[in-house]
Amino acid sequence: MKTFEFSPRLLTTALILMLGLIIAAVPRNTTTPFKLTAEQILDEIKSGTQYLEPEQIAQMIVEKEPTLQLIDVRPVTEFEKFSLPGAINIPIDNILAAEFVDVLNQDIMTNVFYSNGTTQANEAWMLVRQLGYENNYVLRGGLNYWAEAILNPERPASTSPDDELARYDFRMGASQALGGGGLAPSESKPATTTPIPKPKPQGKKKAVAGGCS
């Protein structure tokens, strides 16, 4: 079945509108002052640097990257049904709660927000980025695209370019290693073994004072 895809221009426009709604909804007199302007965040949105691909995340999960922290921003009822391995749940409504500051404002773990699609995950990223938090990313396409790309990848034609065939082989290998896509009951803990290359963090070094389970 052919899926509908937004063009980059339409996606950027949607994110800009979303950004305006989020900024308007957040109280101005918060205890933590905003560090980035809407224009600065918009520049980052246009660059798309907040996204990590499903293949990157699958590799980090399979190789048990110890600094990967998957953050499910869906409601707890959805999180309890299934989640990605090792994920923790911080519903979007609680993303600015004081108890999660040390989880989100640090430079040790690679935080990756995800939801069913990308809307809520992008909202979470915009909110924490506005506060100046770094080392937070978004799983491109969310769980919907994860299921398509990792859980049930479509075999390309035998005449497809080598890189497309190699991508399919990787996805199939990741799917098998993750038990068919890596969706699991929300009871596992973050992995703690050998690291692999990850997005280079920026900014200050601040140790994580605590997490959540």
Backbone as ProteinMPNN parsed JSONL, in Angstrom:
{"seq_chain_A": "MKTFEFSPRLLTTALILMLGLIIAAVPRNTTTPFKLTAEQILDEIKSGTQYLEPEQIAQMIVEKEPTLQLIDVRPVTEFEKFSLPGAINIPIDNILAAEFVDVLNQDIMTNVFYSNGTTQANEAWMLVRQLGYENNYVLRGGLNYWAEAILNPERPASTSPDDELARYDFRMGASQALGGGGLAPSESKPATTTPIPKPKPQGKKKAVAGGCS", "coords_chain_A": {"N_chain_A": [[0.847, -1.194, 0.0], [0.604, 2.148, -0.858], [2.084, 4.821, 0.812], [1.365, 8.085, 2.083], [3.483, 10.862, 1.856], [4.803, 13.738, 3.378], [6.075, 16.649, 1.82], [9.373, 18.129, 2.187], [9.051, 20.932, 2.443], [6.358, 21.27, 3.223], [6.433, 19.865, 5.614], [8.231, 21.391, 7.119], [6.771, 23.772, 7.284], [4.584, 22.885, 8.798], [5.884, 22.275, 11.194], [6.772, 24.802, 11.933], [4.315, 26.102, 12.443], [3.488, 24.491, 14.547], [5.482, 25.07, 16.395], [4.881, 27.765, 16.962], [2.392, 27.468, 18.249], [3.134, 25.951, 20.477], [4.948, 27.629, 21.847], [3.229, 29.716, 22.42], [1.543, 28.473, 24.19], [3.039, 27.854, 26.419], [3.643, 29.049, 29.654], [4.9, 32.332, 30.28], [6.148, 33.205, 32.578], [7.937, 31.249, 33.793], [9.856, 29.202, 36.05], [12.287, 28.503, 35.06], [14.208, 30.263, 32.885], [13.782, 30.947, 29.364], [16.211, 30.012, 26.96], [16.752, 29.994, 24.244], [15.663, 31.726, 21.328], [12.597, 31.895, 19.39], [13.313, 32.157, 16.729], [15.894, 31.075, 16.661], [15.378, 28.406, 17.297], [13.798, 27.762, 15.129], [15.676, 27.864, 13.06], [17.151, 25.582, 13.671], [15.2, 23.645, 13.341], [14.79, 23.793, 10.581], [17.198, 22.801, 9.697], [17.052, 20.176, 10.452], [18.518, 18.722, 12.29], [17.706, 17.597, 14.64], [16.779, 15.066, 14.286], [17.113, 11.504, 14.478], [17.759, 8.544, 12.67], [15.719, 5.56, 12.205], [17.356, 3.313, 11.683], [19.781, 4.039, 12.871], [19.056, 4.116, 15.58], [18.2, 1.468, 15.923], [20.62, 0.102, 15.575], [22.055, 1.064, 17.771], [20.521, 0.033, 19.849], [20.706, -2.751, 19.399], [23.478, -3.117, 19.703], [23.696, -2.41, 22.259], [24.215, 0.221, 23.293], [25.413, 2.161, 25.857], [24.893, 4.849, 26.443], [22.556, 5.559, 25.252], [19.333, 6.821, 25.665], [16.107, 6.202, 25.426], [13.125, 7.988, 25.19], [9.854, 7.844, 25.771], [7.161, 9.72, 24.901], [4.476, 9.421, 24.924], [1.121, 8.94, 26.339], [0.893, 7.277, 29.546], [-0.702, 4.99, 29.472], [-0.503, 4.081, 26.834], [2.218, 3.659, 26.683], [2.535, 1.534, 28.474], [1.462, -0.577, 27.086], [3.188, -1.199, 24.963], [6.629, -0.602, 24.096], [9.763, 0.797, 22.999], [12.805, -1.074, 23.448], [14.212, -0.668, 26.686], [13.22, 1.88, 27.063], [12.085, 4.852, 28.781], [9.271, 6.486, 30.311], [8.066, 9.644, 29.782], [5.478, 11.47, 29.744], [4.213, 13.862, 27.397], [2.804, 15.93, 28.605], [4.078, 16.195, 30.997], [6.618, 17.014, 30.522], [8.009, 19.306, 31.261], [8.222, 19.129, 33.959], [9.735, 19.502, 37.179], [10.988, 17.25, 38.228], [12.126, 15.933, 36.113], [14.197, 17.388, 35.118], [16.971, 16.836, 35.512], [17.211, 14.594, 33.964], [16.764, 15.448, 31.386], [18.303, 17.76, 30.995], [21.313, 17.502, 30.475], [24.559, 16.137, 29.62], [25.468, 13.606, 29.026], [23.959, 11.245, 28.512], [22.408, 10.185, 25.442], [19.564, 11.404, 24.624], [16.538, 10.355, 23.19], [13.584, 11.307, 21.933], [10.389, 9.84, 21.349], [7.254, 9.122, 19.748], [4.027, 8.006, 18.587], [3.909, 9.026, 15.971], [5.665, 11.785, 14.773], [4.886, 14.159, 15.873], [4.276, 14.694, 18.705], [6.763, 14.038, 19.794], [8.403, 15.92, 18.561], [7.295, 18.211, 19.678], [8.041, 17.879, 22.356], [10.819, 18.021, 22.058], [11.113, 20.658, 21.072], [10.233, 22.158, 23.274], [12.111, 21.55, 25.348], [14.388, 22.319, 24.081], [14.02, 25.03, 23.791], [14.501, 25.824, 26.336], [17.162, 25.591, 26.38], [18.3, 23.11, 26.692], [20.438, 20.446, 25.77], [21.629, 17.737, 23.631], [19.398, 16.208, 23.094], [17.149, 14.418, 21.057], [15.078, 13.382, 18.218], [13.252, 10.557, 17.237], [13.066, 9.79, 13.958], [10.034, 9.713, 12.264], [8.821, 8.199, 14.247], [7.101, 5.565, 16.119], [5.418, 4.53, 14.181], [6.819, 4.682, 11.741], [9.023, 3.233, 12.543], [7.943, 0.645, 12.781], [7.426, 0.163, 10.117], [9.956, 0.409, 8.909], [11.77, -1.144, 10.433], [10.412, -3.254, 11.796], [8.889, -4.495, 9.74], [10.309, -4.469, 7.092], [10.214, -3.558, 3.654], [10.999, -5.597, 0.951], [13.352, -4.62, -1.441], [13.457, -4.282, -5.057], [15.322, -6.635, -7.015], [16.947, -5.342, -8.748], [17.567, -2.99, -7.594], [19.588, -0.21, -6.338], [22.841, -0.834, -4.849], [23.187, 0.275, -2.28], [20.588, 0.502, -1.348], [19.802, -2.162, -1.218], [21.608, -3.043, 0.686], [20.728, -1.564, 2.867], [18.252, -2.742, 3.287], [19.069, -5.333, 4.016], [20.355, -4.732, 6.424], [18.198, -3.779, 7.935], [16.598, -6.073, 8.102], [18.292, -7.739, 9.539], [18.446, -6.284, 11.937], [15.771, -6.392, 12.712], [15.456, -9.133, 13.234], [17.312, -9.447, 15.298], [16.131, -7.902, 17.239], [13.915, -9.277, 17.858], [11.832, -9.118, 16.038], [11.316, -6.382, 15.382], [11.55, -4.97, 17.748], [9.635, -3.958, 19.546], [8.487, -3.95, 22.771], [7.254, -5.154, 25.994], [6.95, -2.667, 28.548], [9.251, -2.893, 30.52], [11.916, -3.284, 30.568], [15.361, -2.265, 31.198], [17.684, 0.488, 30.594], [20.387, -0.263, 28.377], [23.745, -1.39, 29.225], [26.404, -1.732, 28.128], [29.096, -2.18, 25.765], [30.033, 0.823, 24.075], [29.052, 2.48, 20.946], [29.721, 4.545, 18.038], [28.077, 7.699, 18.299], [25.722, 10.49, 17.977], [27.479, 13.53, 18.22], [27.678, 15.127, 21.271], [26.978, 18.478, 22.462], [27.974, 21.502, 24.135], [27.848, 22.23, 27.722], [29.242, 20.091, 30.286], [27.381, 18.088, 32.318], [26.624, 16.161, 34.949], [24.356, 13.422, 35.264], [21.949, 13.595, 37.697], [19.961, 11.932, 38.457], [17.554, 9.468, 37.367], [14.63, 8.056, 35.816], [12.227, 5.446, 36.054]], "CA_chain_A": [[0.0, 0.0, 0.0], [1.392, 3.365, -0.968], [1.877, 5.747, 1.927], [1.482, 9.501, 1.743], [4.615, 11.498, 2.502], [4.849, 15.182, 3.289], [7.292, 17.21, 1.248], [10.143, 18.864, 3.201], [8.51, 22.273, 2.645], [5.134, 21.143, 4.01], [6.81, 19.434, 6.953], [8.807, 22.553, 7.804], [5.665, 24.691, 7.575], [3.825, 22.305, 9.907], [6.689, 22.423, 12.409], [6.758, 26.225, 12.297], [3.017, 26.357, 13.061], [3.508, 23.789, 15.823], [6.347, 25.839, 17.284], [4.139, 28.928, 17.419], [1.374, 27.04, 19.206], [3.788, 25.512, 21.71], [5.472, 28.805, 22.538], [2.092, 30.483, 22.93], [0.891, 27.736, 25.27], [3.906, 27.757, 27.587], [3.637, 30.277, 30.444], [6.109, 33.122, 30.162], [6.782, 33.364, 33.883], [8.382, 29.962, 34.303], [11.0, 29.318, 36.95], [13.487, 28.361, 34.248], [14.086, 31.185, 31.75], [14.081, 30.418, 28.053], [17.56, 30.337, 26.516], [16.766, 30.168, 22.801], [14.521, 32.428, 20.749], [11.85, 31.132, 18.398], [14.078, 32.191, 15.484], [17.0, 30.126, 16.773], [14.821, 27.055, 17.201], [13.352, 27.587, 13.748], [16.859, 27.537, 12.266], [17.497, 24.186, 13.93], [14.16, 22.835, 12.714], [15.051, 23.778, 9.145], [18.374, 21.963, 9.444], [16.681, 18.791, 10.709], [19.548, 18.042, 13.088], [17.129, 16.944, 15.818], [16.319, 13.724, 13.946], [17.948, 10.317, 14.314], [17.062, 7.582, 11.83], [15.425, 4.272, 12.843], [18.501, 2.418, 11.563], [20.751, 4.423, 13.893], [18.55, 3.692, 16.888], [18.217, 0.008, 15.951], [21.997, -0.332, 15.786], [22.429, 1.383, 19.15], [19.829, -0.917, 20.728], [21.289, -4.077, 19.197], [24.832, -3.134, 20.253], [23.554, -2.056, 23.675], [24.89, 1.487, 23.556], [25.047, 2.531, 27.228], [24.48, 6.244, 26.601], [21.256, 5.779, 24.609], [18.154, 6.876, 26.53], [14.873, 6.398, 24.675], [12.103, 8.626, 26.025], [8.516, 7.714, 25.192], [6.376, 10.865, 25.375], [3.048, 9.106, 24.831], [0.482, 8.708, 27.641], [1.362, 6.079, 30.23], [-1.503, 3.838, 29.048], [0.059, 3.584, 25.582], [3.558, 3.182, 26.997], [2.45, 0.243, 29.16], [1.105, -1.61, 26.116], [4.437, -1.572, 24.318], [7.587, 0.476, 23.966], [11.063, 0.351, 22.51], [13.601, -1.651, 24.544], [14.941, 0.223, 27.575], [12.653, 3.228, 27.093], [11.38, 5.366, 29.942], [8.073, 7.231, 29.926], [7.831, 11.008, 30.265], [4.399, 11.993, 28.901], [4.432, 15.232, 26.93], [2.225, 16.872, 29.563], [4.967, 16.315, 32.155], [7.979, 17.176, 30.031], [8.661, 20.425, 31.945], [8.185, 18.911, 35.403], [11.039, 19.648, 37.804], [11.598, 15.946, 38.502], [12.794, 15.405, 34.927], [15.229, 18.32, 34.659], [18.277, 16.191, 35.46], [17.187, 13.602, 32.885], [16.728, 16.128, 30.091], [19.316, 18.806, 30.899], [22.585, 16.855, 30.795], [25.377, 15.951, 28.427], [26.066, 12.282, 29.094], [23.082, 10.355, 27.756], [21.82, 10.643, 24.187], [18.118, 11.275, 24.774], [15.798, 10.308, 21.922], [12.137, 11.337, 22.124], [9.589, 9.222, 20.305], [5.817, 8.947, 19.959], [3.537, 7.179, 17.482], [4.461, 9.678, 14.794], [6.732, 12.691, 15.208], [4.331, 15.412, 16.379], [4.511, 14.881, 20.132], [8.198, 14.0, 20.044], [8.925, 17.232, 18.171], [6.835, 19.166, 20.682], [8.917, 17.705, 23.514], [12.147, 18.534, 21.698], [11.048, 22.119, 20.996], [10.1, 22.709, 24.62], [13.373, 21.475, 26.091], [15.413, 23.093, 23.341], [13.78, 26.429, 24.112], [15.14, 26.04, 27.635], [18.594, 25.486, 26.199], [18.774, 21.745, 26.933], [21.089, 19.867, 24.598], [21.776, 16.282, 23.597], [18.069, 15.608, 22.957], [16.865, 14.188, 19.644], [13.759, 12.843, 17.886], [13.251, 9.409, 16.334], [12.358, 10.176, 12.736], [8.889, 8.886, 11.904], [8.215, 7.602, 15.418], [6.838, 4.133, 16.118], [4.782, 4.142, 12.924], [7.869, 4.443, 10.753], [9.841, 2.142, 13.079], [7.292, -0.603, 12.401], [7.575, -0.004, 8.671], [11.349, 0.298, 8.499], [12.495, -2.162, 11.175], [9.575, -4.418, 12.076], [8.44, -5.164, 8.526], [10.876, -3.754, 5.943], [9.789, -4.047, 2.341], [12.139, -6.045, 0.144], [13.473, -3.867, -2.689], [13.642, -5.081, -6.266], [16.693, -7.145, -7.153], [17.702, -4.399, -9.575], [17.746, -1.753, -6.826], [20.988, 0.135, -6.069], [23.475, -1.621, -3.799], [22.974, 0.85, -0.953], [19.218, 0.182, -0.948], [19.809, -3.576, -0.846], [22.34, -3.145, 1.945], [19.854, -1.024, 3.916], [17.261, -3.774, 3.565], [19.742, -6.403, 4.762], [20.567, -4.259, 7.793], [16.902, -3.718, 8.615], [16.173, -7.435, 8.404], [19.134, -8.215, 10.628], [18.032, -5.6, 13.153], [14.463, -6.922, 13.083], [15.659, -10.451, 13.833], [18.021, -9.272, 16.564], [15.216, -7.28, 18.192], [12.742, -10.124, 18.033], [10.738, -8.719, 15.159], [11.017, -4.957, 15.393], [11.986, -4.324, 18.973], [8.582, -3.454, 20.407], [8.501, -4.854, 23.917], [6.598, -4.65, 27.199], [7.74, -1.593, 29.148], [9.798, -3.349, 31.785], [13.354, -3.42, 30.463], [16.16, -1.14, 31.653], [18.646, 0.905, 29.589], [21.532, -1.144, 28.246], [24.946, -0.889, 29.885], [27.612, -2.402, 27.681], [30.054, -1.487, 24.923], [29.493, 1.926, 23.282], [29.352, 2.619, 19.539], [29.645, 5.969, 17.707], [26.769, 8.315, 18.473], [25.756, 11.915, 17.681], [28.396, 14.235, 19.1], [26.998, 16.101, 22.134], [27.542, 19.816, 22.496], [27.665, 22.303, 25.34], [28.487, 21.96, 28.984], [29.162, 18.767, 30.85], [26.621, 18.104, 33.559], [26.327, 14.776, 35.283], [22.95, 13.126, 35.549], [21.755, 13.397, 39.12], [19.014, 10.833, 38.675], [16.698, 9.155, 36.216], [13.326, 7.553, 36.192], [12.029, 4.101, 35.524]], "C_chain_A": [[0.878, 1.238, 0.0], [1.054, 4.317, 0.16], [2.099, 7.167, 1.465], [2.624, 10.11, 2.519], [4.55, 13.009, 2.297], [6.146, 15.613, 2.632], [8.042, 17.951, 2.338], [9.571, 20.244, 3.48], [7.251, 22.232, 3.5], [5.45, 20.751, 5.443], [7.379, 20.588, 7.755], [7.721, 23.535, 8.197], [4.857, 24.192, 8.764], [4.57, 22.467, 11.22], [6.723, 23.868, 12.879], [5.446, 26.573, 13.001], [2.955, 25.712, 14.436], [4.326, 24.568, 16.844], [5.627, 27.051, 17.836], [3.095, 28.578, 18.459], [1.985, 26.636, 20.536], [4.272, 26.707, 22.513], [4.347, 29.624, 23.14], [1.461, 29.809, 24.136], [1.729, 27.667, 26.538], [3.892, 29.07, 28.357], [4.963, 31.02, 30.348], [6.85, 33.233, 31.485], [7.139, 32.006, 34.485], [9.591, 30.169, 35.196], [12.32, 29.176, 36.208], [13.361, 29.245, 33.019], [14.44, 30.503, 30.433], [15.456, 30.899, 27.615], [17.629, 30.624, 25.024], [15.514, 30.9, 22.346], [13.814, 31.504, 19.759], [12.618, 31.067, 17.081], [15.23, 31.19, 15.514], [16.504, 28.688, 16.658], [14.376, 26.763, 15.778], [14.519, 27.234, 12.843], [17.251, 26.078, 12.447], [16.472, 23.249, 13.295], [14.417, 22.704, 11.213], [16.216, 22.862, 8.805], [18.078, 20.488, 9.659], [17.66, 18.028, 11.575], [18.986, 17.368, 14.332], [16.768, 15.49, 15.552], [17.443, 12.693, 13.963], [17.121, 9.277, 13.562], [16.784, 6.284, 12.596], [16.604, 3.31, 12.799], [19.573, 2.739, 12.608], [20.33, 3.915, 15.267], [18.578, 2.167, 17.005], [19.627, -0.504, 16.218], [22.428, -0.087, 17.233], [21.768, 0.423, 20.141], [20.477, -2.294, 20.632], [22.671, -4.167, 19.843], [24.867, -2.636, 21.705], [24.391, -0.836, 24.06], [24.487, 2.019, 24.93], [24.579, 3.971, 27.393], [23.157, 6.552, 25.903], [20.154, 5.774, 25.655], [16.929, 7.198, 25.68], [13.803, 6.93, 25.614], [10.78, 8.628, 25.275], [7.644, 8.828, 25.762], [4.875, 10.643, 25.229], [2.448, 8.958, 26.227], [0.92, 7.382, 28.233], [0.587, 4.837, 29.8], [-0.984, 3.238, 27.746], [1.445, 3.001, 25.818], [3.519, 1.787, 27.614], [2.088, -0.889, 28.206], [2.334, -2.116, 25.383], [5.332, -0.347, 24.237], [8.844, -0.07, 23.317], [11.904, -0.137, 23.684], [14.351, -0.604, 25.352], [14.358, 1.612, 27.714], [12.072, 3.563, 28.462], [10.224, 6.227, 29.447], [8.041, 8.591, 30.606], [6.74, 11.59, 29.366], [4.617, 13.466, 28.575], [3.886, 16.254, 27.91], [3.136, 17.108, 30.765], [6.393, 16.672, 31.777], [8.731, 18.301, 30.744], [8.649, 20.276, 33.465], [9.599, 18.935, 35.979], [11.746, 18.315, 38.01], [12.358, 15.382, 37.31], [13.915, 16.312, 34.421], [16.575, 17.628, 34.507], [18.356, 15.104, 34.4], [17.369, 14.289, 31.539], [17.832, 17.16, 29.903], [20.661, 18.244, 31.352], [23.341, 16.587, 29.496], [26.124, 14.618, 28.484], [25.257, 11.294, 28.261], [22.642, 11.01, 26.448], [20.326, 10.387, 24.279], [17.446, 11.296, 23.403], [14.314, 10.237, 22.231], [11.457, 10.552, 21.002], [8.132, 9.155, 20.749], [5.322, 8.077, 18.805], [4.017, 7.716, 16.137], [5.635, 10.54, 15.228], [6.2, 13.949, 15.887], [4.649, 15.632, 17.849], [5.994, 14.869, 20.471], [8.849, 15.332, 19.668], [8.505, 18.306, 19.162], [7.739, 19.099, 21.916], [10.289, 18.296, 23.232], [12.148, 20.067, 21.665], [11.007, 22.751, 22.38], [11.427, 22.682, 25.373], [14.476, 22.244, 25.382], [15.255, 24.576, 23.623], [14.405, 26.804, 25.449], [16.652, 25.913, 27.558], [19.151, 24.096, 26.44], [19.345, 21.176, 25.633], [21.144, 18.35, 24.714], [20.428, 15.563, 23.63], [17.728, 15.543, 21.466], [15.461, 13.613, 19.473], [13.937, 11.647, 16.948], [12.426, 9.76, 15.106], [11.234, 9.181, 12.433], [8.188, 8.217, 13.067], [7.984, 6.101, 15.273], [6.193, 3.66, 14.816], [5.829, 3.808, 11.863], [8.814, 3.337, 11.22], [9.252, 0.786, 12.662], [7.478, -0.889, 10.916], [9.022, -0.297, 8.279], [12.072, -0.87, 9.151], [11.662, -3.42, 11.4], [9.234, -5.202, 10.817], [8.981, -4.451, 7.285], [10.446, -4.393, 4.629], [11.008, -4.403, 1.5], [12.211, -5.236, -1.152], [13.643, -4.799, -3.878], [15.105, -5.501, -6.392], [17.57, -6.215, -7.977], [17.953, -3.075, -8.862], [19.227, -1.478, -6.603], [21.531, -0.65, -4.876], [23.207, -1.06, -2.41], [21.564, 0.571, -0.437], [19.108, -1.281, -0.513], [20.515, -3.779, 0.492], [21.501, -2.629, 3.109], [18.788, -2.057, 4.297], [17.87, -4.912, 4.385], [19.962, -5.995, 6.214], [19.261, -4.263, 8.564], [16.413, -5.109, 8.998], [16.99, -8.016, 9.552], [18.748, -7.596, 11.953], [16.699, -6.135, 13.645], [14.601, -8.266, 13.775], [16.328, -10.329, 15.196], [17.112, -8.707, 17.653], [13.937, -8.093, 18.375], [11.564, -9.686, 17.208], [10.346, -7.279, 15.338], [11.318, -4.257, 16.679], [10.913, -3.665, 19.793], [8.417, -4.438, 21.552], [7.682, -4.285, 25.059], [7.512, -3.668, 27.917], [8.266, -1.992, 30.519], [11.313, -3.475, 31.748], [14.053, -2.15, 30.899], [17.145, -0.758, 30.565], [19.86, -0.025, 29.577], [22.785, -0.529, 28.844], [26.193, -1.645, 29.446], [28.387, -1.542, 26.697], [29.435, -0.389, 24.074], [29.85, 1.834, 21.813], [29.245, 4.099, 19.217], [28.231, 6.489, 17.798], [26.859, 9.778, 18.101], [26.618, 12.65, 18.688], [27.651, 15.256, 19.94], [27.704, 17.429, 22.127], [27.238, 20.468, 23.833], [28.365, 21.808, 26.551], [28.361, 20.512, 29.386], [28.455, 18.848, 32.184], [26.178, 16.696, 33.851], [24.859, 14.602, 35.59], [22.804, 12.822, 37.021], [20.821, 12.253, 39.403], [18.176, 10.596, 37.449], [15.342, 8.717, 36.693], [13.115, 6.22, 35.546], [10.558, 3.863, 35.241]], "O_chain_A": [[1.808, 1.339, 0.8], [-0.116, 4.586, 0.433], [2.909, 7.43, 0.577], [2.73, 9.897, 3.727], [4.281, 13.493, 1.198], [7.195, 15.011, 2.862], [7.433, 18.368, 3.323], [9.593, 20.696, 4.625], [7.083, 23.057, 4.398], [4.819, 21.24, 6.38], [7.055, 20.754, 8.931], [7.734, 24.074, 9.304], [4.484, 24.974, 9.638], [3.961, 22.764, 12.248], [6.705, 24.134, 14.081], [5.45, 27.254, 14.027], [2.435, 26.303, 15.382], [3.928, 24.712, 18.0], [5.73, 27.351, 19.026], [2.925, 29.3, 19.441], [1.436, 26.933, 21.597], [4.035, 26.79, 23.719], [4.484, 30.166, 24.237], [0.908, 30.48, 25.008], [1.19, 27.445, 27.622], [4.112, 30.122, 27.757], [6.027, 30.4, 30.338], [8.076, 33.344, 31.493], [6.678, 31.668, 35.575], [10.27, 31.192, 35.107], [13.352, 29.667, 36.665], [12.49, 29.005, 32.183], [15.282, 29.606, 30.388], [15.829, 32.046, 27.862], [18.469, 31.408, 24.581], [14.436, 30.715, 22.91], [14.353, 30.477, 19.347], [12.584, 30.048, 16.391], [15.511, 30.533, 14.512], [17.131, 27.856, 16.003], [14.555, 25.652, 15.279], [14.379, 26.397, 11.952], [17.638, 25.412, 11.487], [16.826, 22.19, 12.776], [14.274, 21.62, 10.647], [16.225, 22.223, 7.753], [18.773, 19.633, 9.11], [17.633, 16.797, 11.591], [19.708, 16.641, 15.015], [16.479, 14.749, 16.491], [18.563, 12.96, 13.529], [15.92, 9.147, 13.796], [17.516, 5.942, 13.524], [16.838, 2.572, 13.756], [20.198, 1.836, 13.164], [21.134, 3.36, 16.015], [18.934, 1.63, 18.053], [19.811, -1.438, 16.998], [23.086, -0.929, 17.843], [22.371, 0.043, 21.145], [20.762, -2.928, 21.648], [23.001, -5.179, 20.462], [25.936, -2.467, 22.292], [25.163, -0.863, 25.019], [23.309, 2.304, 25.143], [23.929, 4.29, 28.389], [22.684, 7.687, 25.957], [20.047, 4.836, 26.444], [16.741, 8.341, 25.264], [13.596, 6.392, 26.702], [10.614, 9.327, 24.275], [7.412, 8.878, 26.97], [4.089, 11.577, 25.393], [3.19, 8.861, 27.204], [1.281, 6.462, 27.499], [1.151, 3.743, 29.764], [-1.019, 2.02, 27.569], [1.809, 1.982, 25.232], [4.37, 0.951, 27.313], [2.382, -2.049, 28.493], [2.504, -3.322, 25.202], [4.865, 0.79, 24.301], [8.967, -1.278, 23.11], [11.731, 0.343, 24.805], [15.042, 0.246, 24.79], [14.932, 2.451, 28.408], [11.627, 2.684, 29.2], [10.209, 6.646, 28.29], [7.994, 8.689, 31.833], [7.054, 12.153, 28.317], [5.147, 14.219, 29.392], [4.447, 17.342, 28.038], [2.987, 18.104, 31.473], [7.285, 16.637, 32.625], [9.959, 18.263, 30.828], [9.028, 21.204, 34.179], [10.543, 18.451, 35.353], [12.975, 18.255, 37.971], [13.15, 14.454, 37.468], [14.52, 16.02, 33.389], [17.252, 17.805, 33.494], [19.45, 14.729, 33.979], [18.051, 13.768, 30.656], [18.256, 17.412, 28.775], [21.093, 18.483, 32.48], [22.808, 16.791, 28.405], [27.27, 14.519, 28.044], [25.804, 10.593, 27.409], [22.52, 12.232, 26.361], [19.872, 9.269, 24.038], [17.747, 12.145, 22.564], [13.832, 9.222, 22.734], [11.893, 10.593, 19.852], [7.819, 9.134, 21.939], [6.135, 7.467, 18.111], [4.471, 6.961, 15.278], [6.504, 10.081, 15.969], [6.984, 14.731, 16.425], [5.233, 16.655, 18.205], [6.434, 15.614, 21.346], [9.738, 15.815, 20.369], [9.28, 19.217, 19.454], [8.151, 20.128, 22.452], [10.854, 18.992, 24.075], [13.075, 20.699, 22.171], [11.668, 23.76, 22.628], [11.821, 23.683, 25.972], [15.392, 22.76, 26.022], [16.245, 25.304, 23.689], [14.789, 27.952, 25.668], [17.347, 26.106, 28.556], [20.368, 23.913, 26.397], [18.807, 21.397, 24.548], [20.767, 17.763, 25.728], [20.328, 14.444, 24.133], [17.983, 16.485, 20.715], [14.747, 13.386, 20.45], [14.689, 11.724, 15.976], [11.223, 9.998, 15.207], [11.457, 7.973, 12.358], [7.075, 7.715, 12.909], [8.587, 5.447, 14.421], [6.398, 2.521, 14.396], [5.738, 2.789, 11.179], [9.347, 2.588, 10.401], [9.984, -0.11, 12.241], [7.665, -2.037, 10.51], [9.282, -1.145, 7.425], [12.896, -1.523, 8.511], [12.157, -4.531, 11.213], [9.281, -6.432, 10.818], [8.208, -3.891, 6.508], [10.333, -5.614, 4.52], [11.934, -3.604, 1.359], [11.227, -5.173, -1.89], [13.943, -5.981, -3.706], [16.006, -4.801, -5.93], [18.797, -6.291, -7.911], [18.492, -2.141, -9.457], [20.042, -2.398, -6.668], [20.774, -1.074, -4.003], [23.02, -1.821, -1.461], [21.361, 0.42, 0.767], [18.405, -1.597, 0.446], [20.082, -4.578, 1.322], [21.549, -3.183, 4.208], [18.463, -2.226, 5.472], [17.256, -5.395, 5.336], [19.783, -6.801, 7.126], [19.215, -4.7, 9.714], [15.877, -5.304, 10.089], [16.455, -8.698, 10.426], [18.72, -8.277, 12.979], [16.505, -6.317, 14.847], [13.945, -8.518, 14.786], [15.955, -11.026, 16.14], [17.293, -8.992, 18.837], [12.982, -7.619, 18.991], [10.417, -9.856, 17.62], [9.158, -6.972, 15.437], [11.341, -3.027, 16.704], [11.234, -2.869, 20.676], [8.228, -5.633, 21.324], [7.433, -3.08, 25.107], [8.732, -3.83, 27.891], [7.797, -1.501, 31.546], [11.936, -3.744, 32.775], [13.439, -1.085, 30.969], [17.432, -1.575, 29.69], [20.301, -0.509, 30.62], [22.891, 0.691, 28.962], [26.952, -2.141, 30.279], [28.346, -0.314, 26.778], [28.422, -0.622, 23.415], [30.835, 1.189, 21.454], [28.728, 4.858, 20.037], [27.286, 5.798, 17.417], [27.965, 10.287, 17.92], [26.498, 12.417, 19.891], [27.044, 16.173, 19.386], [28.894, 17.506, 21.82], [26.35, 20.031, 24.565], [29.343, 21.066, 26.466], [27.492, 19.79, 28.899], [28.873, 19.586, 33.076], [25.43, 16.102, 33.075], [24.201, 15.506, 36.104], [23.446, 11.911, 37.545], [20.877, 11.658, 40.479], [18.102, 11.458, 36.574], [14.951, 8.974, 37.832], [13.783, 5.899, 34.563], [10.184, 2.782, 34.787]]}, "name": "protein", "num_of_chains": 1, "seq": "MKTFEFSPRLLTTALILMLGLIIAAVPRNTTTPFKLTAEQILDEIKSGTQYLEPEQIAQMIVEKEPTLQLIDVRPVTEFEKFSLPGAINIPIDNILAAEFVDVLNQDIMTNVFYSNGTTQANEAWMLVRQLGYENNYVLRGGLNYWAEAILNPERPASTSPDDELARYDFRMGASQALGGGGLAPSESKPATTTPIPKPKPQGKKKAVAGGCS"}
